[in-house]
Amino acid sequence: MQHDKKNRDQHIRFCLLKDIGQTLPDTTATPEQIVESLDYYCENLL
């Protein structure tokens, strides 16, 4: 993800799904935020 050509200034760009048919385009996050989110998901939602 970090080497995608759409990324800018250490921020990873992607689209999130808000609901069926609803997206949040051009969402950005740092690698640290992504790791923190995945850790939270693994600890609390699995």
Rosetta blueprint (number, residue, H / E / L):
1 M L
2 Q L
3 H L
4 D L
5 K L
6 K L
7 N L
8 R E
9 D L
10 Q L
11 H E
12 I E
13 R E
14 F E
15 C E
16 L E
17 L E
18 K E
19 D E
20 I L
21 G L
22 Q E
23 T E
24 L E
25 P E
26 D E
27 T E
28 T E
29 A E
30 T L
31 P H
32 E H
33 Q H
34 I H
35 V H
36 E H
37 S H
38 L H
39 D H
40 Y H
41 Y H
42 C H
43 E H
44 N H
45 L L
46 L L
